[in-house]
Amino acid sequence: MENNFSCMGRMTIPSANKKIFITLFFTIFATITGVGIVVPLLPIYANNMGAAGIYVGLIFGSFSLSRTLLLPYFGRLSDKRGRKPFIISGLVGYSLVSLAFLMTSTVSSLIIIRTLQGVASAMVMPVVQAYVGEITPEGMEGQSMSLFNLSMFASLSIGPVMGGVINDFWSLDGAFICMGLLSIVGLVLSLKYLPSIDHEYIKNKENPPIPWSMLIFDKELVGFFIYRFVYTGCIGIIWCFMPIFVKSRLPDISSSLTGILVTLGVFISGLLQIPMGYIADRFNRHLMIVFGGIICALSMFMIFKSTSYLQLIFSISFFGIGGGISMPPLMALTLIKGNEKCAMASVMAIITVAHSLGMMVGSMGAGAAMDYFTLDSIFPCGAMLMIIGVFLFVGLTSNKNHL
């Protein structure tokens, strides 16, 4: 080994790897779809309990806060103790949370439940991504991560639509039941098809865990973090303020058409994951990220300039293209960094923290911009945030081998 933090070699068992990958893919798809079914209905649920606006915000914020705080902890712990126990524990947590939603009757208990849901998410997301990274053959990082990301993009697109349909034709309780059933599906798949920790492919228990300083002061990883942060911040702006923006400029547009705008960018990014992942394994990944970031920045400015629904469709689609181009290479580079540092889940947790913080800061920052300036200023601010992020990414990651 080269130093105290060198990784053991990767075992190559293609058939086993495929089975594990498929299990992880459908586990995440089922889990996130289940959560997506419920999240758009939570404001209605809270409102029926008499929750004021600030409590509705706490219901959403408590999930993000607990998730963000615990992501590094569970990621690092799984690097030392193995992946399966955390995946199973998180999925059990998701299932119990579904049951708790059915039983709760107060706003304060709803906040506690969402906090616990954030804990479960922190156990599952970075650990599953780390597992995918560990079974990915060298040179296929882009294809592997883009295919896996497809499960998340698809579930984010399908979940809210399913939630609306279930609520309309069944009930709100029906949505909670469906969330629980999907979580149980993921749990059963993981219990049956994921190997025990003794048979997980990369174990580095012989060496002490890599110090956090070697991760948080790694310039390249900081560049990845910043790009993921600003990109997700722009998504947060679109998701939170597009409905208000549309109502202000195009008051005749229906809620259904507005909902299409909110989810369109994620949907298009999902469609591009596999082809862009294939390209990312054969082209300069850093250039792809920069190009995608520039497209995202331009699209945020295009939203600001849009005066018709068709223009908004085009602008949001353009944003989806930018994300579709930049996310596969970014996650491929993150995977490589995790292998380099022998701390796959810790690195994935850091990038997932960037995602959570971006959603929070993007929506809160846009809200402040709207309060102190105007609604129209939100999307130009998003464009500037994206441009700054691209410049910082280039400055932190560029060298003669990259750009």
C-alpha positions as CSV (number, residue, x, y, z in Angstrom):
1,M,0.0,0.0,0.0
2,E,1.2,3.5,-0.8
3,N,0.1,5.1,2.5
4,N,-2.1,4.5,5.6
5,F,-5.1,5.5,3.6
6,S,-4.6,3.3,0.5
7,C,-7.7,1.3,-0.6
8,M,-7.8,-2.5,-1.1
9,G,-8.3,-3.6,-4.7
10,R,-11.8,-3.9,-6.1
11,M,-13.1,-7.4,-6.6
12,T,-14.7,-8.0,-10.0
13,I,-17.8,-10.3,-9.9
14,P,-19.9,-9.0,-12.8
15,S,-23.0,-11.1,-12.3
16,A,-23.1,-10.3,-8.5
17,N,-22.4,-6.7,-9.3
18,K,-25.4,-6.5,-11.7
19,K,-27.7,-8.1,-9.1
20,I,-26.5,-5.6,-6.4
21,F,-26.9,-2.7,-8.8
22,I,-30.4,-3.6,-9.8
23,T,-31.3,-4.0,-6.1
24,L,-30.0,-0.6,-5.2
25,F,-31.6,1.0,-8.3
26,F,-35.1,-0.3,-7.4
27,T,-34.6,0.3,-3.7
28,I,-33.9,4.0,-4.3
29,F,-36.6,4.2,-6.9
30,A,-39.3,2.8,-4.6
31,T,-38.1,4.8,-1.6
32,I,-37.9,8.2,-3.3
33,T,-41.1,7.6,-5.2
34,G,-42.9,6.9,-1.9
35,V,-41.6,10.1,-0.3
36,G,-42.4,12.0,-3.5
37,I,-46.0,10.8,-3.3
38,V,-46.4,12.4,0.1
39,V,-44.3,15.6,0.1
40,P,-46.6,17.7,-2.2
41,L,-49.6,16.8,0.0
42,L,-47.9,17.6,3.3
43,P,-48.9,21.4,3.2
44,I,-52.5,20.3,2.8
45,Y,-52.2,17.8,5.6
46,A,-50.6,20.4,7.9
47,N,-53.2,23.0,7.0
48,N,-56.0,20.7,7.9
49,M,-54.4,20.4,11.3
50,G,-54.5,24.2,11.6
51,A,-50.8,24.8,11.0
52,A,-49.6,28.4,10.5
53,G,-47.2,29.2,7.6
54,I,-44.1,29.1,9.9
55,Y,-45.0,25.5,11.0
56,V,-45.5,24.4,7.4
57,G,-41.9,25.7,6.8
58,L,-40.7,23.8,9.9
59,I,-42.3,20.6,8.6
60,F,-40.2,20.8,5.5
61,G,-37.1,22.4,7.1
62,S,-36.9,19.8,9.9
63,F,-36.3,17.0,7.3
64,S,-33.6,19.0,5.5
65,L,-31.9,20.0,8.8
66,S,-31.7,16.5,10.3
67,R,-30.6,15.0,7.0
68,T,-27.9,17.6,6.4
69,L,-26.5,17.3,9.9
70,L,-26.3,13.5,9.9
71,L,-25.2,12.8,6.3
72,P,-21.5,13.0,7.1
73,Y,-21.8,11.0,10.3
74,F,-23.6,8.0,8.7
75,G,-21.5,8.2,5.6
76,R,-18.2,8.0,7.6
77,L,-19.6,5.3,9.9
78,S,-20.6,3.1,6.9
79,D,-17.0,3.5,5.5
80,K,-15.8,1.8,8.7
81,R,-18.6,-0.7,9.4
82,G,-20.1,-1.6,6.0
83,R,-23.1,-0.6,4.0
84,K,-25.9,-3.0,4.4
85,P,-26.8,-2.3,8.1
86,F,-27.3,1.4,7.4
87,I,-29.4,0.8,4.3
88,I,-31.6,-1.7,6.2
89,S,-31.9,0.6,9.2
90,G,-32.8,3.6,7.0
91,L,-35.5,1.6,5.1
92,V,-37.0,0.4,8.4
93,G,-37.1,4.0,9.5
94,Y,-38.9,5.1,6.3
95,S,-41.5,2.3,6.8
96,L,-42.1,3.3,10.4
97,V,-42.4,7.0,9.5
98,S,-45.2,6.0,7.0
99,L,-47.1,4.4,9.8
100,A,-46.5,7.4,12.1
101,F,-48.0,9.7,9.5
102,L,-51.2,7.7,9.7
103,M,-51.3,8.0,13.5
104,T,-50.3,11.6,14.0
105,S,-52.8,14.3,14.9
106,T,-50.8,17.3,15.9
107,V,-48.4,19.7,14.1
108,S,-45.6,19.2,16.6
109,S,-45.7,15.4,16.1
110,L,-45.6,16.0,12.3
111,I,-42.4,18.0,12.7
112,I,-40.9,15.2,14.8
113,I,-41.9,12.6,12.2
114,R,-40.3,14.7,9.4
115,T,-37.1,15.0,11.5
116,L,-36.9,11.2,11.8
117,Q,-37.6,10.9,8.1
118,G,-34.5,13.1,7.5
119,V,-32.5,10.7,9.8
120,A,-33.6,7.7,7.7
121,S,-32.7,9.6,4.5
122,A,-29.2,10.3,5.8
123,M,-28.7,6.6,6.4
124,V,-29.8,5.5,3.0
125,M,-28.7,8.0,0.3
126,P,-24.9,8.4,0.6
127,V,-24.5,4.8,1.6
128,V,-26.4,3.5,-1.5
129,Q,-24.5,5.8,-3.7
130,A,-21.2,4.6,-2.2
131,Y,-22.2,1.0,-2.8
132,V,-22.9,1.8,-6.4
133,G,-19.5,3.5,-6.6
134,E,-17.7,0.5,-5.2
135,I,-19.1,-2.0,-7.7
136,T,-18.5,0.2,-10.7
137,P,-15.7,-0.9,-13.1
138,E,-13.0,1.6,-13.8
139,G,-13.7,3.6,-16.9
140,M,-17.5,3.2,-16.5
141,E,-18.1,5.8,-13.8
142,G,-20.2,8.1,-15.9
143,Q,-22.5,5.3,-17.3
144,S,-22.9,3.7,-13.9
145,M,-23.7,6.9,-11.9
146,S,-26.0,8.2,-14.7
147,L,-28.0,5.0,-14.8
148,F,-28.3,5.0,-11.1
149,N,-29.3,8.7,-11.1
150,L,-32.0,7.8,-13.5
151,S,-33.8,6.1,-10.6
152,M,-33.8,9.3,-8.6
153,F,-34.8,11.6,-11.5
154,A,-37.6,9.2,-12.5
155,S,-38.9,8.9,-9.0
156,L,-38.8,12.6,-8.4
157,S,-40.9,13.1,-11.6
158,I,-43.4,10.2,-10.9
159,G,-43.9,10.6,-7.2
160,P,-45.7,13.9,-7.0
161,V,-48.0,12.9,-9.9
162,M,-48.8,9.7,-8.2
163,G,-49.5,11.5,-5.0
164,G,-52.1,13.8,-6.7
165,V,-53.8,10.9,-8.4
166,I,-53.9,8.8,-5.2
167,N,-55.3,11.8,-3.2
168,D,-57.9,12.5,-5.8
169,F,-59.2,8.9,-6.2
170,W,-58.5,7.5,-2.8
171,S,-57.4,9.7,0.2
172,L,-54.5,11.3,1.9
173,D,-54.1,8.3,4.1
174,G,-53.9,6.2,0.9
175,A,-50.8,8.2,-0.1
176,F,-49.2,7.5,3.3
177,I,-50.0,3.8,2.9
178,C,-48.5,3.7,-0.6
179,M,-45.3,5.4,0.8
180,G,-45.1,2.7,3.4
181,L,-45.6,-0.1,1.0
182,L,-42.9,1.2,-1.4
183,S,-40.5,1.5,1.5
184,I,-41.2,-2.1,2.5
185,V,-40.5,-3.1,-1.1
186,G,-37.1,-1.5,-0.9
187,L,-36.5,-3.1,2.5
188,V,-37.4,-6.6,1.2
189,L,-35.2,-6.2,-1.9
190,S,-32.2,-5.1,0.2
191,L,-32.6,-7.8,2.8
192,K,-32.8,-10.5,0.1
193,Y,-30.3,-9.5,-2.5
194,L,-27.6,-7.4,-0.8
195,P,-24.7,-9.5,0.5
196,S,-23.7,-9.4,4.1
197,I,-21.1,-6.9,5.2
198,D,-18.5,-9.8,5.2
199,H,-19.0,-10.0,1.4
200,E,-19.0,-6.3,0.5
201,Y,-16.4,-5.6,-2.0
202,I,-14.2,-2.8,-0.5
203,K,-13.2,-3.1,3.1
204,N,-10.6,-0.9,4.7
205,K,-11.0,-1.7,8.3
206,E,-7.3,-2.4,8.7
207,N,-6.5,1.3,8.4
208,P,-7.8,4.2,10.5
209,P,-10.5,6.3,8.8
210,I,-9.2,9.1,6.6
211,P,-9.3,12.4,8.5
212,W,-12.0,14.9,7.6
213,S,-9.4,17.5,6.9
214,M,-8.2,15.4,3.9
215,L,-11.7,15.6,2.5
216,I,-12.9,19.1,3.3
217,F,-9.7,20.7,2.2
218,D,-9.3,18.8,-1.0
219,K,-9.6,21.5,-3.7
220,E,-11.2,19.3,-6.3
221,L,-13.8,18.0,-3.9
222,V,-14.6,21.6,-2.8
223,G,-15.1,22.4,-6.5
224,F,-17.6,19.5,-6.8
225,F,-19.4,20.6,-3.7
226,I,-19.8,24.2,-4.9
227,Y,-21.1,23.2,-8.3
228,R,-23.6,20.8,-6.8
229,F,-24.6,23.5,-4.3
230,V,-25.3,26.2,-6.9
231,Y,-27.0,23.8,-9.4
232,T,-29.4,22.5,-6.7
233,G,-29.9,26.1,-5.4
234,C,-31.3,27.0,-8.8
235,I,-33.6,24.0,-8.7
236,G,-34.8,25.2,-5.3
237,I,-35.5,28.6,-6.8
238,I,-37.5,27.0,-9.7
239,W,-39.5,24.6,-7.5
240,C,-40.4,27.2,-4.8
241,F,-41.0,30.3,-6.9
242,M,-42.0,29.3,-10.4
243,P,-45.7,29.0,-9.3
244,I,-45.6,32.6,-7.9
245,F,-43.7,33.8,-11.0
246,V,-46.2,32.3,-13.4
247,K,-49.2,33.6,-11.4
248,S,-47.6,37.1,-11.6
249,R,-46.8,37.2,-15.3
250,L,-49.4,34.7,-16.7
251,P,-52.4,34.7,-14.4
252,D,-54.5,32.6,-16.8
253,I,-52.2,29.6,-16.7
254,S,-53.7,26.7,-14.7
255,S,-52.1,25.0,-11.7
256,S,-51.7,21.8,-13.8
257,L,-49.7,23.6,-16.5
258,T,-47.6,25.4,-13.8
259,G,-46.9,22.0,-12.2
260,I,-45.5,20.8,-15.6
261,L,-43.1,23.7,-15.5
262,V,-41.9,22.9,-12.0
263,T,-41.1,19.2,-12.9
264,L,-40.1,19.6,-16.5
265,G,-36.4,20.4,-15.9
266,V,-35.9,17.4,-13.7
267,F,-37.7,15.2,-16.2
268,I,-35.5,16.3,-19.1
269,S,-32.4,15.9,-17.0
270,G,-33.5,12.4,-16.3
271,L,-33.9,11.6,-19.9
272,L,-30.4,12.7,-20.6
273,Q,-28.7,10.8,-17.8
274,I,-27.8,7.6,-19.8
275,P,-26.5,9.2,-23.0
276,M,-24.6,11.9,-21.1
277,G,-23.1,9.2,-18.8
278,Y,-21.9,7.3,-21.9
279,I,-20.3,10.5,-23.3
280,A,-18.8,11.4,-19.9
281,D,-16.7,8.2,-20.0
282,R,-15.3,9.2,-23.4
283,F,-15.0,13.0,-23.2
284,N,-13.5,15.6,-20.9
285,R,-15.7,15.5,-17.9
286,H,-14.7,18.9,-16.6
287,L,-15.6,20.6,-19.8
288,M,-19.0,18.9,-19.8
289,I,-19.7,20.3,-16.3
290,V,-18.6,23.8,-17.3
291,F,-20.7,23.7,-20.5
292,G,-23.8,22.4,-18.6
293,G,-23.3,25.1,-16.0
294,I,-23.2,27.8,-18.6
295,I,-26.5,26.5,-20.1
296,C,-28.1,26.4,-16.7
297,A,-27.1,30.0,-16.0
298,L,-28.4,31.2,-19.4
299,S,-31.7,29.4,-18.8
300,M,-32.2,31.1,-15.5
301,F,-31.9,34.5,-17.3
302,M,-34.2,33.2,-20.1
303,I,-36.9,32.5,-17.5
304,F,-36.6,36.1,-16.3
305,K,-37.1,37.3,-19.8
306,S,-40.0,35.0,-20.7
307,T,-43.4,36.6,-21.4
308,S,-45.3,33.5,-22.6
309,Y,-45.9,29.9,-21.4
310,L,-44.2,28.6,-24.5
311,Q,-41.1,30.7,-23.7
312,L,-41.1,29.3,-20.1
313,I,-41.4,25.8,-21.4
314,F,-38.3,26.4,-23.6
315,S,-36.4,28.0,-20.8
316,I,-37.0,25.3,-18.3
317,S,-36.2,22.6,-20.9
318,F,-32.9,24.4,-21.5
319,F,-32.2,24.2,-17.7
320,G,-32.9,20.5,-17.8
321,I,-30.5,20.1,-20.7
322,G,-27.8,21.9,-18.7
323,G,-28.3,19.6,-15.7
324,G,-28.5,16.5,-17.9
325,I,-25.1,17.4,-19.4
326,S,-23.3,18.3,-16.1
327,M,-24.6,15.9,-13.5
328,P,-23.3,12.5,-14.9
329,P,-19.7,13.8,-15.2
330,L,-19.9,15.5,-11.8
331,M,-21.0,12.3,-10.1
332,A,-18.4,10.2,-12.1
333,L,-15.7,12.5,-10.8
334,T,-17.1,12.2,-7.3
335,L,-17.0,8.5,-7.5
336,I,-13.4,8.6,-8.6
337,K,-12.6,10.9,-5.7
338,G,-14.3,8.5,-3.3
339,N,-12.1,5.7,-4.5
340,E,-9.0,7.9,-4.4
341,K,-9.7,8.8,-0.7
342,C,-10.8,5.3,0.3
343,A,-13.9,7.0,1.8
344,M,-16.6,6.5,-0.7
345,A,-19.6,7.1,1.5
346,S,-18.0,10.1,3.2
347,V,-17.4,11.7,-0.1
348,M,-20.9,10.9,-1.3
349,A,-22.3,12.3,1.9
350,I,-20.4,15.6,1.4
351,I,-21.9,15.9,-2.1
352,T,-25.4,15.1,-0.8
353,V,-24.9,17.8,1.9
354,A,-24.3,20.2,-1.0
355,H,-27.6,19.1,-2.5
356,S,-29.5,19.6,0.7
357,L,-27.9,23.0,1.5
358,G,-28.5,24.1,-2.1
359,M,-32.2,23.4,-1.9
360,M,-32.5,25.3,1.4
361,V,-30.3,28.2,0.6
362,G,-31.6,28.6,-2.9
363,S,-35.2,28.8,-1.8
364,M,-34.5,30.9,1.3
365,G,-32.2,33.3,-0.6
366,A,-34.7,33.7,-3.4
367,G,-37.4,34.5,-0.8
368,A,-35.1,37.2,0.7
369,A,-34.5,38.6,-2.8
370,M,-38.2,38.7,-3.4
371,D,-38.9,40.5,-0.1
372,Y,-36.1,43.0,-0.3
373,F,-36.1,43.6,-4.1
374,T,-38.8,42.2,-6.5
375,L,-40.1,38.9,-7.7
376,D,-38.4,39.5,-11.0
377,S,-35.0,39.6,-9.4
378,I,-35.1,36.0,-8.3
379,F,-34.1,34.3,-11.5
380,P,-31.3,36.8,-12.5
381,C,-29.9,36.2,-9.0
382,G,-30.0,32.4,-9.7
383,A,-28.2,33.0,-13.0
384,M,-25.4,35.0,-11.1
385,L,-25.2,32.2,-8.5
386,M,-24.7,29.6,-11.2
387,I,-22.1,31.7,-13.0
388,I,-20.1,32.2,-9.8
389,G,-20.3,28.5,-9.1
390,V,-18.9,27.6,-12.6
391,F,-16.0,30.0,-12.1
392,L,-15.2,28.6,-8.7
393,F,-15.4,25.1,-10.0
394,V,-13.0,25.9,-12.8
395,G,-10.6,27.7,-10.4
396,L,-10.6,24.8,-7.9
397,T,-10.4,21.9,-10.4
398,S,-8.6,23.1,-13.5
399,N,-5.1,21.8,-14.3
400,K,-3.4,20.7,-17.5
401,N,-5.1,17.4,-17.5
402,H,-8.6,18.7,-17.2
403,L,-9.3,22.0,-18.9
